[in-house]
Amino acid sequence: MAEPAAPIIHARDLRREFVMGEQTVHALDGVELEVNAGDFLAVMGPSGSGKSTLLYLLGGLDRPTAGEIWVGGRDVAQLDENDLAIYRGQEIGFIFQAFHLIPTMTALQNVEFPMIFNRIPPAQRRERATALLERVGLGDRMAHRPTELSGGQQQRVAIARALANDPHIVLADEPTGNLDTHTGQEVLDLLTRLNREEGRTIIIVSHDPSVTHFATRDVHLLDGKVM
């Protein structure tokens, strides 16, 4: 029998503390987590449980107070700022609740933008951005700016942008939080297809229990601990 594949992500004794006046808040308190390539993992828990903190640490947007975050064979917590920027730009795609699109840019330009930092030639950027927007069903909205798009369409642009540099891992922080139920389900359907058809590893944090119906597995956080 073949040996099981090593996890693509392995967090060991992960801790993140914030000092607020005279009080120390333990946002994460000894989290252990393994994620295999191709997982669609839902990280569940109430507000303040540490979900977003965990996501930001995995994505290299923040550093842990203590612990290790092994991704693809290296400890992300030990990377210098330059290597961390490369890690975020090449291996991770981010999707946020608030979309974070650039309002002065068209949908096409928003999707092209991350590729500039990877020095992808303009013609190749345009071709890939066009294909990604068509992939998320916005082939007829490429020239529209964010204010000319619905919330669901803006999140689809954000998903296309997250895929711009062909990351292995997609991290989604409450991606349906600003959407109505029907539109949120459409976004989750899209993420499910990206996982099942393209094999992308997806980690989504949410307090919405319906998200677990789309995930292949789920973990629950409470007070910074995995329950």
PyMOL commands that set and color helices and strands:
alter all, ss='L'
color gray80, all
select helices_A, chain A and resi 51-58+76-78+81-91+107-116+122-135+146-148+151-162+181-198+209-213
alter helices_A, ss='H'
color red, helices_A
select strands_A, chain A and resi 9-20+23-35+40-44+66-71+74-75+92-96+169-173+201-206+217-222+225-226
alter strands_A, ss='S'
color yellow, strands_A
deselect
rebuild
show_as cartoon
